[in-house]
Amino acid sequence: MEIKIALAGNPNSGKTTLFNTLTGSRQRVGNWPGVTVEKKEGTVKNDHDLLIQDLPGIYSLSPYSLEEVVSRTYLVHERPDVILNIVDATNIERNLYLTTQLLELDIPVIVALNMMDVVEDQIDPKKLSEQLHVPVVEISALKNKGIDELLVQIKKVSTKKGQQFLPFTEDVEASVSFVEKLLPHLECPRWYAIKVLERDERVDEEMNFSHDIKKEISCQIDHLEEIYDDDTESLITNERYAQIAQIIAKAVKKSKGKHALTLSDKIDKVVTNRILALPIFILIMYCVYTIAMGSTPISIGTMGTGWANDVLFGEWIPGAVDSMIGALHLNPILGSLIQDGIVAGVGATLGFVPQILVLFIFLSILEDCGYMARVAFIMDRLFRKFGLSGKSFIPLLVATGCGVPGIMASRTIEQDRDRKMTIMTTGFIPCGAKMPIIGLFAGAIFGNSSLVATSAFVIGIAAVIITGIMLKKFKAFAGEPAPFVMELPVYHMPSIHNVLHSTWERGWSFIKRAGTLILLSSIVLWFLQSFGFVNGAFTLVEDNNHSLLASIGNAVSWIFYPLGWVGDMAWKATVATFTGLIAKEEVVNTFGVLYNHAGELSEAGDEIWALVAADFSAVTAYSFMIFNLLCAPCFAAMGAIKREMNNPKWTLLSIGYMCGFAYVCAMIVYQIGGLLLGEVSFNVFTIIAIVLLAGMIYLLFRKGYQPESEAISTRELKFRTSKS
């Protein structure tokens, strides 16, 4: 018989690690019905009857973000057989707040006490179990400890009905009982009664009480507030923390050395220091990009990509394909399709896989050890000065892997205006699909400089900050950013399994796109650049400047003339940019097809770099990079923007803003940078670039719209920021 288990817990409590440990590769990822929040479920590796639903991380069942609404709705209405509540033992007081609410749902609960191997306090699981009236199992999700005992307890409690709750003080308990009697028949009446007393808007809408019942409830709430001289929402919050204090007093023995700094505290004194934090982060990212994409002896990513381009896709595969074509006596046109279209196009993209995998490995290590959570804290300090919340950095961080989940991660931001702004700026961050563009130009023009790769990341962050400052000056985005509260996990050695699993998921996603979408587009690109009209006849062309693709590119390339895309490279750069809207990897794929057909390519894969270097100067290369890094993302990310905005006007505005901002930045770089370097003569577009730069500076420093003061609920202040 199938047992449905809901995995619930605070963010950064180790929930995802436990889910991966329990399910292994037996996972399914989709979206919750009706919303775009990611849904992860899977069966336990050695017991397919145990179905685990990984709920979005929540702090309580009083939701403020879309993800919290989803978790609460599932628990209250879907009614799983067991709730597996993962509790971070290093921050037990904060985590037990959610536990006290889960006990009121009348569903069997098991507490998985995680990170017991690093906690300093002495926690007695037996006494904790006695106080909570639920099984408590010590585990280490990271080290795979206590998992067998956890599965045994799941099967035991799944046959039980209901769960004993923790009572409040006499007056509050009397009010809860009073409201319960007014409710219709419900599966968890106590939870509903408490939410009614807290004036929960969603529960009030769901209950749709009559006027008389509303009046009785209002009188009961007024009575409670008069007794305690506080609003009922804050009152019940205090009741919960009083319960938690009693539990901790009996089950937790505080460490005598608690006042001493832990190893995590000592590290944080340096890496989160007000002065050193940002330089350290930039230095770390520079080191990561140096190893992944640099030109030093330790740049293993570059060495791997060099071998892939020069040997694998430069000699071995083309040589094998040539032999196959000759042995099968294939038609020359079909041979050209295979060699010049498929092998050259897909190979140009897959050649960067070693660099991308090395980059993903190091990003996964930084995430798994706990450092990236600190980066969000560091960025909150910086972003808040420019009108953004540190919560905006979390989607940006996710977007380093892929822009789609990065955009979707914006739903954790409570305020609508901040969420919209984050969606509009997440595409500025270089995702994995943009890495080949950076790698191509860093290798072809800038001698594999890791500074170019690092600058791309810095430019993305700068674009976010500049956009935040400018948009906050307008009424639609004006206002103080939402308070930012998050748990900082204890530093720990990264798990090899987690790092490799994360790297594989990101890398495989990139490879799959190369094997499907990029393969199909390579065939289309080959056809368009191999055929054209010569002397009025449609025929195979030897010079792709006479191809259909060149005709299409030349028809629209004038748009990018102010960006320095001129001459023979203009239509190629234009076509690559438009194919990049399908998928950003397409930019390099397009260059692979176009330059491979130039008739000058030898067997060495890096000859493409030489041909690109012949067409692009340093300034035009940077102009092209900036436009393609900052402009509208791929179609999949545009679809995510449409779903998250849920408004056609805002969707078009977001995509239009990104394209316009990218165009302006690329023009400024080419016109003013080229003027300073002597590559550009003073012209009308230089004047326009100077005017646009002046306009941006004006928007950065002008006085913005002043909104009315915004009230933050007492519950938000007390719960989100207290006891942390």
Beta strands, then each sheet from edge to edge (+ up, - down):
strand 1: 3-9
strand 2: 27-31
strand 3: 38-44
strand 4: 47-54
strand 5: 82-88
strand 6: 109-114
strand 7: 122-123
strand 8: 136-138
strand 9: 252-253
strand 10: 531-534
strand 11: 537-540
sheet 1: 2+ 3- 4+ 1+ 5+ 6+ 8+
sheet 2: 7+ 9-
sheet 3: 10+ 11-
end
